[in-house]
């Protein structure tokens, strides 16, 4: 039996006011980006072995419209959930994003 893959999310994130402040599109996109971390290939080998950055583009967004994708990425960057490591844009080069935890300051401001 093949082992299931999963996305690890901390309870502090799931129940945070910062996560609740995100649009539904941004929440979905964040999960998709997090799912790219340590993803396994068909042979069980880990494809993305680094936590430094995750390559992701509009084509990876599972049917999201381009304007919605762009708004969601902008929102995640502005609210401190992801950071842009490499904007990509050159042919055949996806943007690189880092998972950051700057969103924690939003919870501190609301307390």
C-alpha positions as CSV (number, residue, x, y, z in Angstrom):
1,X,0.0,0.0,0.0
2,X,1.4,3.4,-1.0
3,X,1.9,6.0,1.8
4,X,-0.3,9.1,1.6
5,X,1.2,12.5,1.3
6,X,-0.1,15.4,3.3
7,X,0.4,19.1,4.0
8,X,1.6,19.9,7.5
9,X,-0.2,22.9,9.0
10,X,0.3,24.1,12.5
11,X,-2.7,24.7,14.8
12,X,-1.4,28.3,15.4
13,X,-1.9,28.9,11.7
14,X,-5.2,27.1,11.2
15,X,-6.9,29.0,14.0
16,X,-5.1,32.4,13.5
17,X,-6.9,35.6,12.7
18,X,-4.3,36.2,10.1
19,X,-5.4,33.1,8.1
20,X,-9.0,34.1,8.6
21,X,-8.2,37.5,7.1
22,X,-7.1,35.9,3.8
23,X,-9.5,35.6,0.8
24,X,-10.6,32.1,0.0
25,X,-8.4,32.2,-3.2
26,X,-5.4,33.1,-1.1
27,X,-6.1,30.3,1.4
28,X,-6.3,27.8,-1.4
29,X,-3.2,29.0,-3.1
30,X,-1.3,28.9,0.2
31,X,-2.2,25.3,0.6
32,X,-1.2,24.5,-2.9
33,X,2.2,26.2,-2.4
34,X,2.7,24.4,0.9
35,X,1.8,21.1,-0.8
36,X,4.8,21.6,-3.2
37,X,7.2,21.2,-0.3
38,X,8.8,17.8,-0.2
39,X,6.6,16.4,-2.8
40,X,7.3,12.9,-3.8
41,X,7.7,11.6,-7.4
42,X,6.2,8.4,-8.8
43,X,9.2,6.4,-7.5
44,X,8.8,7.7,-4.0
45,X,11.8,10.1,-4.2
46,X,11.5,13.6,-2.9
47,X,11.5,16.1,-5.8
48,X,11.7,19.4,-3.9
49,X,14.2,18.7,-1.1
50,X,14.6,22.3,0.0
51,X,12.7,24.5,2.4
52,X,14.5,27.5,1.0
53,X,12.1,28.1,-1.9
54,X,9.2,26.5,-3.8
55,X,8.8,26.9,-7.6
56,X,5.2,27.7,-8.4
57,X,3.3,29.4,-11.3
58,X,-0.1,30.2,-12.6
59,X,-0.2,26.8,-14.4
60,X,0.1,25.0,-11.0
61,X,-2.9,26.7,-9.5
62,X,-5.5,24.0,-10.4
63,X,-7.8,26.0,-12.7
64,X,-7.8,29.4,-10.9
65,X,-8.2,32.3,-13.3
66,X,-5.1,34.4,-13.9
67,X,-6.5,37.6,-12.3
68,X,-7.5,35.6,-9.2
69,X,-4.1,33.9,-9.0
70,X,-2.3,37.3,-9.3
71,X,-4.5,38.8,-6.5
72,X,-4.0,35.8,-4.3
73,X,-0.2,35.8,-4.7
74,X,-0.1,39.6,-4.0
75,X,-2.2,39.2,-0.9
76,X,0.0,36.3,0.4
77,X,3.1,38.4,-0.1
78,X,1.6,41.6,1.4
79,X,0.3,39.8,4.5
80,X,3.6,37.9,5.1
81,X,2.7,34.3,4.3
82,X,5.1,33.9,1.4
83,X,8.2,35.8,0.1
84,X,9.3,36.2,-3.5
85,X,12.7,34.7,-3.9
86,X,12.8,34.8,-7.7
87,X,10.0,36.5,-9.7
88,X,10.5,34.1,-12.7
89,X,8.9,35.5,-15.8
90,X,11.6,34.3,-18.2
91,X,10.3,31.6,-20.6
92,X,10.1,28.2,-18.8
93,X,11.0,29.6,-15.4
94,X,8.6,29.5,-12.6
95,X,8.6,32.0,-9.8
96,X,10.2,30.9,-6.5
97,X,8.5,31.6,-3.2
98,X,9.6,31.0,0.4
99,X,7.2,30.1,3.2
100,X,7.7,32.9,5.8
101,X,5.9,33.5,9.1
102,X,5.6,37.2,9.1
103,X,1.9,36.8,9.4
104,X,2.4,36.1,13.1
105,X,2.7,39.9,13.7
106,X,-0.9,40.3,12.5
107,X,-2.1,38.2,15.4
108,X,0.0,40.2,17.9
109,X,-1.5,43.4,16.7
110,X,-5.1,42.1,17.2
111,X,-4.5,40.8,20.7
